[in-house]
Amino acid sequence: DGHPLAVYTIEGNDETGDAQQRNRRTPVLLLHGRTWSSVSVYHLAGGGGRAAGGGEEDRSLLRALHETGRVQPYAVDFRGFGGTPKDESGFVEPLRCVSDAVSVLNWICERRDESGSRDSRPALLGWSHGALIAQITAQRHADALSKLILYGSTYNP
């Protein structure tokens, strides 16, 4: 419906170029829960503590996934959370969240500049309320994703 969505990712500097590096990795879209935005859930950088090696503690799941060299993580804020403004309804509606998740999954696939085969589709990880959205997305739009991961789901699939 054209509503702006905040999407976050981490891309490193690689001698082969960011697009080539990104296309070698498995894309994963992370969906946050009902209370917090993606940044506070998936990209908690710093933390104020010290890591075992003496450096700054980093609790960013986005960064940890990216540093594996195998995963290209993305996270989206649902409407009214973090960087995504509320829409005219002012409510967080599950089916609207599903539609937004599908839009971002398709954007990720287009950004990868691939054929759209099932193997090139992003995986989808949902936490808490995001797990409900991921589950409905998989049920209604199975062709938009390659894998489904439900973490801390409030519903039994």
C-alpha positions in Angstrom: 0.0 0.0 0.0 3.0 2.3 -0.2 3.4 2.8 3.5 7.1 3.4 4.4 8.8 0.6 6.3 12.1 0.8 8.3 14.4 -2.1 7.3 17.8 -2.7 8.9 20.7 -4.7 7.8 24.5 -4.9 8.2 26.8 -5.0 5.2 30.5 -5.4 5.5 33.4 -4.2 3.3 34.5 -7.0 1.2 37.0 -6.8 -1.7 34.4 -8.4 -4.0 31.9 -5.7 -3.3 28.9 -5.6 -1.1 26.3 -6.8 -3.6 28.4 -9.9 -4.5 29.0 -10.6 -0.8 25.3 -10.2 0.0 24.3 -12.6 -2.7 26.6 -15.3 -1.4 24.9 -15.2 2.0 21.5 -16.7 3.0 19.1 -13.8 3.5 17.0 -13.9 6.7 14.3 -11.5 7.7 13.8 -11.1 11.4 10.4 -10.0 12.8 10.2 -8.4 16.3 7.6 -8.9 19.0 4.7 -6.8 20.1 6.5 -4.6 22.6 9.9 -3.6 21.1 11.2 -2.5 17.7 13.8 -4.4 15.7 16.7 -2.3 16.8 16.1 -2.9 20.5 15.5 -6.6 19.9 18.0 -7.6 17.2 20.7 -4.9 17.2 21.5 -4.1 20.8 25.1 -2.9 20.1 27.4 -2.0 23.0 25.7 -3.0 26.1 28.0 -1.2 28.5 29.7 -4.3 29.7 33.0 -5.9 28.8 33.3 -9.0 26.7 35.5 -12.0 27.8 38.3 -10.7 25.6 38.3 -7.3 27.2 36.5 -5.5 24.4 33.1 -3.9 24.4 30.2 -6.3 24.8 28.0 -6.5 21.7 24.6 -8.1 21.9 23.6 -7.5 18.3 22.1 -10.5 16.7 22.2 -8.8 13.3 26.0 -8.3 13.7 26.5 -11.9 15.0 24.6 -13.4 12.1 26.5 -11.2 9.6 29.9 -12.1 11.1 29.2 -15.8 10.4 29.9 -15.0 6.8 26.9 -17.2 5.8 23.9 -15.1 6.7 22.7 -11.7 5.4 20.3 -10.5 8.2 17.5 -8.0 7.7 15.0 -6.7 10.3 11.9 -4.7 9.8 9.9 -2.5 12.1 6.1 -3.1 12.1 3.9 0.0 11.7 4.2 2.3 14.7 7.4 0.7 16.0 10.9 2.1 15.8 11.6 3.8 12.5 8.3 2.9 10.8 5.5 5.4 11.3 2.0 4.5 12.3 -0.5 4.3 9.5 -3.9 6.1 9.5 -5.6 3.3 11.5 -3.1 3.7 14.4 -3.4 0.0 15.1 -1.0 -3.0 14.7 -3.1 -5.4 12.7 -1.7 -8.9 12.1 -2.7 -9.2 8.4 -1.3 -5.7 7.7 2.0 -6.9 9.3 1.9 -10.0 7.1 1.5 -7.9 4.0 4.4 -5.7 5.1 6.5 -8.8 5.8 5.8 -10.1 2.3 6.7 -6.8 0.8 10.1 -6.8 2.6 10.7 -10.5 1.6 10.1 -9.6 -2.0 12.3 -6.5 -1.7 15.1 -8.6 -0.3 14.8 -11.1 -3.2 14.8 -8.3 -5.8 17.8 -6.6 -4.1 19.7 -9.9 -4.4 19.0 -9.7 -8.1 18.3 -13.4 -8.5 15.9 -15.5 -10.4 13.3 -15.8 -7.6 13.7 -19.5 -7.3 12.7 -21.0 -4.0 16.4 -21.4 -3.0 17.0 -17.7 -3.4 14.0 -16.7 -1.2 14.8 -15.3 2.3 14.2 -17.3 5.4 11.8 -15.8 7.9 12.4 -15.7 11.7 9.7 -14.4 14.0 10.0 -13.8 17.8 7.0 -13.6 20.1 4.3 -11.6 18.2 6.6 -11.7 15.2 6.4 -15.5 15.3 2.6 -15.3 14.8 3.2 -12.9 11.9 5.8 -15.3 10.4 3.5 -18.3 10.9 0.6 -16.6 9.1 3.0 -15.3 6.4 4.2 -18.9 5.8 0.6 -20.2 5.7 -0.7 -17.6 3.2 2.5 -16.8 1.2 4.7 -19.9 1.3 6.2 -18.9 -2.0 7.7 -15.8 -0.5 10.1 -17.6 1.9 12.5 -20.5 1.9 12.4 -21.4 5.6 10.4 -20.6 8.7 11.8 -20.2 12.2 9.5 -19.5 15.1 11.2 -18.3 18.3 9.3 -17.8 21.5 6.0 -18.1 19.7 2.9 -17.3 21.7 0.9 -19.7 19.6 1.3 -23.4 19.0 1.7 -24.0 15.3 
